[in-house]
Amino acid sequence: MRLAVLASGDIHQAKWINSFAQAGHEVHLIAQDPAEEDVRAQVHILPFRRPWGGVLNAWSLRRLLKKIAPDLLHVHGASLDGMLGRLSGFHPSVVSVMGNDVCVFPHASRLTRRILVDNLKYYDWIGSTSEYLAKQILQFLPGEKKLTITPFGVDTRIFAPNPAGRDRTRLHGSSTCLSTIKIKEPL
């Protein structure tokens, strides 16, 4: 499968991209700024930076998607990247909400709320990483059915239940930096 991912390439997105590449998919990261992390994908940087890139890059994104011809466009973030993905006119497309896009962005003004609602309505599917974010989405699109909650996973090779006798005010894991983090309230 050929995937186009419109995202910043932060650590979470890089892990997602790299897992699909490792599974044998052809992945293209499309970003408005240089990727923050190493990704196993072909990286395409759009000509204009945020925040105006959300509108100014629409033509470039349309042209790039025609050239790549992906089977799916996955947009990370329903606010400005969500608007850019919508303006591309590409289908099938999926948007993953990230947090600020549904918790902060729509409350800035009536215009940002309208942009978010239009963005969410446009996508063929909406992904959320938590029930909380899904509830935020449903405030803007009551009764929305094209919504899936996919929680973040935990690497159980690093994080495991606290064995009896361990200090319950500290996080324990195989990483030495984790053993130095002090918790205010016992876990």
C-alpha positions as CSV (number, residue, x, y, z in Angstrom):
1,M,0.0,0.0,0.0
2,R,1.2,3.5,-0.7
3,L,0.5,5.9,2.1
4,A,0.8,9.7,2.2
5,V,1.0,11.2,5.7
6,L,0.5,14.9,6.2
7,A,2.2,15.6,9.5
8,S,5.1,17.3,11.3
9,G,7.0,14.1,11.8
10,D,7.2,14.3,15.6
11,I,8.2,11.3,17.7
12,H,4.7,9.8,17.8
13,Q,4.1,10.3,14.1
14,A,7.6,9.0,13.3
15,K,6.9,5.8,15.1
16,W,3.6,5.3,13.3
17,I,5.3,6.1,9.9
18,N,8.2,3.8,10.6
19,S,6.0,0.9,11.7
20,F,4.1,1.1,8.3
21,A,7.4,1.3,6.4
22,Q,8.8,-1.7,8.3
23,A,5.6,-3.6,7.4
24,G,6.5,-3.1,3.8
25,H,4.3,-0.2,2.8
26,E,5.6,2.7,0.8
27,V,5.2,5.8,3.0
28,H,5.5,9.5,2.0
29,L,5.7,12.1,4.8
30,I,4.4,15.4,3.6
31,A,5.3,18.3,5.9
32,Q,5.1,22.1,6.1
33,D,8.3,22.1,8.1
34,P,11.3,19.8,8.2
35,A,10.6,16.5,10.0
36,E,11.4,16.6,13.7
37,E,12.5,12.9,13.8
38,D,14.1,10.3,11.5
39,V,11.5,8.6,9.4
40,R,11.7,5.7,7.1
41,A,9.7,7.5,4.4
42,Q,10.2,9.7,1.4
43,V,10.0,13.2,2.8
44,H,8.3,16.0,0.9
45,I,8.5,19.6,2.4
46,L,5.9,21.9,1.1
47,P,7.0,25.4,0.1
48,F,5.2,27.5,2.8
49,R,5.5,27.3,6.6
50,R,2.8,27.4,9.2
51,P,0.4,29.0,9.9
52,W,-0.2,30.4,6.4
53,G,1.0,27.1,4.8
54,G,-2.4,25.6,5.8
55,V,-3.9,27.6,2.9
56,L,-1.0,28.5,0.6
57,N,0.3,24.9,0.2
58,A,-3.1,23.6,-1.1
59,W,-2.0,23.8,-4.8
60,S,1.4,22.2,-4.1
61,L,-0.2,19.4,-2.0
62,R,-2.7,18.6,-4.8
63,R,0.0,18.4,-7.3
64,L,2.2,16.2,-5.0
65,L,-0.6,13.9,-4.2
66,K,-1.3,13.4,-8.0
67,K,2.3,12.5,-8.5
68,I,2.5,10.1,-5.5
69,A,-0.9,8.6,-6.2
70,P,-1.3,7.2,-2.7
71,D,-4.0,4.7,-1.7
72,L,-4.7,6.8,1.4
73,L,-4.0,10.2,2.8
74,H,-3.6,10.3,6.6
75,V,-3.6,13.8,8.1
76,H,-2.3,14.2,11.7
77,G,-4.1,17.1,13.2
78,A,-7.6,18.4,12.5
79,S,-6.8,22.2,12.6
80,L,-4.4,23.7,10.1
81,D,-3.1,20.5,8.7
82,G,-6.7,19.3,8.6
83,M,-7.6,22.3,6.6
84,L,-4.7,21.8,4.2
85,G,-5.7,18.1,3.7
86,R,-9.3,19.2,3.1
87,L,-8.2,21.8,0.6
88,S,-6.3,19.1,-1.3
89,G,-9.6,17.5,-2.2
90,F,-8.0,14.0,-1.9
91,H,-10.0,10.9,-1.0
92,P,-9.8,8.5,0.6
93,S,-8.5,10.4,3.6
94,V,-8.3,10.0,7.3
95,V,-7.6,12.6,10.0
96,S,-6.2,11.8,13.5
97,V,-7.0,14.4,16.1
98,M,-4.1,15.3,18.3
99,G,-5.5,17.2,21.3
100,N,-5.0,21.0,20.8
101,D,-6.8,20.8,17.5
102,V,-10.1,19.9,19.1
103,C,-9.5,21.2,22.7
104,V,-8.0,24.7,22.0
105,F,-8.1,25.6,18.3
106,P,-12.0,25.7,17.9
107,H,-12.4,27.9,21.0
108,A,-10.2,30.8,19.6
109,S,-13.0,32.2,17.4
110,R,-16.1,31.4,15.4
111,L,-13.9,31.1,12.4
112,T,-11.6,28.5,13.9
113,R,-14.6,26.6,15.1
114,R,-16.1,26.6,11.6
115,I,-12.8,25.5,10.1
116,L,-12.6,22.6,12.5
117,V,-16.1,21.5,11.9
118,D,-15.7,21.7,8.1
119,N,-12.4,19.8,8.4
120,L,-13.9,17.0,10.5
121,K,-16.9,16.6,8.1
122,Y,-14.6,16.3,5.1
123,Y,-12.7,13.3,6.1
124,D,-13.8,9.7,5.3
125,W,-12.8,8.6,8.8
126,I,-11.6,10.3,12.1
127,G,-9.2,8.7,14.5
128,S,-8.9,9.6,18.2
129,T,-6.3,8.4,20.7
130,S,-8.7,8.7,23.7
131,E,-12.3,8.7,24.8
132,Y,-11.8,12.3,26.0
133,L,-10.8,13.5,22.5
134,A,-13.6,11.5,20.9
135,K,-16.1,13.3,23.3
136,Q,-14.5,16.7,22.1
137,I,-15.1,15.7,18.5
138,L,-18.7,14.7,19.3
139,Q,-19.3,18.2,20.7
140,F,-18.7,19.5,17.1
141,L,-20.3,16.6,15.2
142,P,-23.0,15.1,17.5
143,G,-23.8,11.5,16.6
144,E,-20.7,11.1,14.3
145,K,-20.3,7.5,13.3
146,K,-17.1,7.6,11.3
147,L,-14.9,7.8,14.5
148,T,-12.5,5.2,15.9
149,I,-10.7,5.4,19.2
150,T,-7.2,3.9,19.1
151,P,-5.4,4.4,22.4
152,F,-1.6,4.8,22.5
153,G,0.1,1.6,23.4
154,V,2.6,0.8,26.1
155,D,5.9,-1.0,25.5
156,T,5.6,-3.8,28.1
157,R,9.3,-4.6,27.7
158,I,10.0,-1.2,29.3
159,F,7.0,-0.6,31.5
160,A,5.6,-3.4,33.6
161,P,3.4,-3.7,36.7
162,N,5.2,-2.7,39.9
163,P,6.5,-5.8,41.6
164,A,5.8,-6.2,45.4
165,G,8.2,-4.3,47.6
166,R,9.2,-1.6,45.0
167,D,9.0,2.1,45.9
168,R,5.5,3.0,44.6
169,T,6.4,6.7,44.4
170,R,8.8,6.2,41.5
171,L,8.3,5.0,37.9
172,H,10.2,1.8,37.3
173,G,11.4,0.7,33.9
174,S,14.5,-0.5,32.1
175,S,15.5,3.0,31.4
176,T,17.8,4.6,34.0
177,C,16.3,8.0,33.6
178,L,12.9,6.6,34.5
179,S,14.1,5.3,37.9
180,T,15.0,8.9,38.9
181,I,11.5,10.4,38.3
182,K,9.8,11.1,41.6
183,I,6.0,10.9,41.7
184,K,4.1,13.2,44.0
185,E,1.3,10.7,44.7
186,P,1.9,6.9,45.0
187,L,0.8,5.0,41.9
